[in-house]
Amino acid sequence: MGKSTSSLLLICNRLIIREELKNTTIKMAEQSKVLNNPGAEKQTKRELFDALRQELEAPVLEKDSKLVWELILDSNGLGKEISEMVEKDVTANSLDAKDLKHTAES
């Protein structure tokens, strides 16, 4: 797969995830206790927003995190890139440790 095809897939996946995040957040807001609570209509927009944020912030972030990790671990090569990056880091750290051991023995 060429670099431009890979970049295009990455952009498409990001757009899909962004749309999923938006739709999920909208559904959660529509089903929220805050907005569906009797008396909600008497609260100011700011009060409703603050209460809605307090209610939904953790669940939305959790869902967002899961969607993002699904993207990262996707079979379109993104997971491979992360594995390669981790492998390079482990190899570099291993080489650094060998250099330190060699230097200490000298």
Secondary structure by P-SEA (a helix, b strand, c coil): ccaaaaaaaaaaaaaaaaaaaaaaaaaaaaacccccccccccccaaaaaaaaaaacaaaaaaaaaaaaaaaaacccaaaaaaaaaaaaaaaaaaaaaaaaaaaaac
